[in-house]
Amino acid sequence: MYLVIQKGYALFGRGATAEQAVADMKQWIDSDSEMQNWTVDEFNTSYDSANDGEFVLVLATDELLSTYQ
């Protein structure tokens, strides 16, 4: 399972594939956000190196799921 997380804040999307997680995230962000046009390739994929508040696209881990659920 893939997750789109705003680091330090909230889980915004999840899906069986990265593309599904991004599509799910787009339902929860503002309709006029520039992120509505983002693709999988535009996300940081390293949770550890991401800054607080940055959106990341990562594989789910037990630790991330317990932190953001």
Kinemage of the C-alpha trace (Angstrom):
@kinemage 1
@onewidth
@group {chain A} dominant
@subgroup {mainchain}
@vectorlist {calphas} color= white
{ca met a 1} P 0.000 0.000 0.000
{ca tyr a 2} L 1.177 3.514 -0.834
{ca leu a 3} L 0.522 6.609 1.248
{ca val a 4} L 0.563 10.331 0.554
{ca ile a 5} L 1.448 12.048 3.808
{ca gln a 6} L 1.923 15.665 4.720
{ca lys a 7} L 4.849 15.008 7.046
{ca gly a 8} L 4.095 15.877 10.631
{ca tyr a 9} L 0.421 16.571 9.950
{ca ala a 10} L -1.882 14.109 8.219
{ca leu a 11} L -2.442 11.232 5.855
{ca phe a 12} L -3.978 12.558 2.632
{ca gly a 13} L -4.164 9.512 0.377
{ca arg a 14} L -3.732 5.800 0.199
{ca gly a 15} L -3.906 3.196 -2.529
{ca ala a 16} L -2.688 -0.156 -3.764
{ca thr a 17} L -0.512 1.692 -6.278
{ca ala a 18} L 1.285 5.017 -6.132
{ca glu a 19} L -1.097 6.380 -8.757
{ca gln a 20} L -4.136 5.386 -6.675
{ca ala a 21} L -2.688 7.065 -3.581
{ca val a 22} L -2.132 10.295 -5.518
{ca ala a 23} L -5.669 10.162 -6.952
{ca asp a 24} L -7.056 9.660 -3.433
{ca met a 25} L -5.030 12.625 -2.137
{ca lys a 26} L -6.513 14.877 -4.809
{ca gln a 27} L -9.973 14.365 -3.301
{ca trp a 28} L -8.831 15.934 -0.025
{ca ile a 29} L -6.877 18.979 -1.164
{ca asp a 30} L -8.290 22.259 -2.419
{ca ser a 31} L -9.663 22.088 -5.943
{ca asp a 32} L -7.552 25.085 -6.971
{ca ser a 33} L -4.304 23.698 -5.516
{ca glu a 34} L -1.418 23.291 -7.956
{ca met a 35} L -1.073 19.771 -6.537
{ca gln a 36} L -4.216 18.766 -8.465
{ca asn a 37} L -1.896 18.494 -11.484
{ca trp a 38} L 0.906 16.582 -9.753
{ca thr a 39} L 1.868 13.112 -10.878
{ca val a 40} L 3.655 10.375 -8.963
{ca asp a 41} L 7.021 11.677 -10.157
{ca glu a 42} L 6.594 15.054 -8.470
{ca phe a 43} L 6.498 13.765 -4.900
{ca asn a 44} L 9.412 13.304 -2.555
{ca thr a 45} L 9.608 9.560 -1.875
{ca ser a 46} L 11.840 9.722 1.200
{ca tyr a 47} L 9.936 10.305 4.410
{ca asp a 48} L 13.118 10.633 6.456
{ca ser a 49} L 14.622 13.407 4.342
{ca ala a 50} L 11.350 15.335 3.901
{ca asn a 51} L 10.767 18.579 5.759
{ca asp a 52} L 7.817 18.992 8.112
{ca gly a 53} L 4.774 19.988 6.074
{ca glu a 54} L 6.120 18.498 2.840
{ca phe a 55} L 3.951 15.999 0.983
{ca val a 56} L 5.617 12.611 0.475
{ca leu a 57} L 4.609 9.482 -1.415
{ca val a 58} L 5.856 6.375 0.362
{ca leu a 59} L 5.229 2.694 0.862
{ca ala a 60} L 3.216 2.081 4.016
{ca thr a 61} L 5.027 0.812 7.082
{ca asp a 62} L 3.552 -0.209 10.420
{ca glu a 63} L 5.210 2.809 12.008
{ca leu a 64} L 3.744 5.287 9.500
{ca leu a 65} L 0.303 3.717 9.726
{ca ser a 66} L 0.296 3.932 13.537
{ca thr a 67} L 1.516 7.546 13.420
{ca tyr a 68} L -1.030 8.797 10.872
{ca gln a 69} L -4.164 6.820 11.699
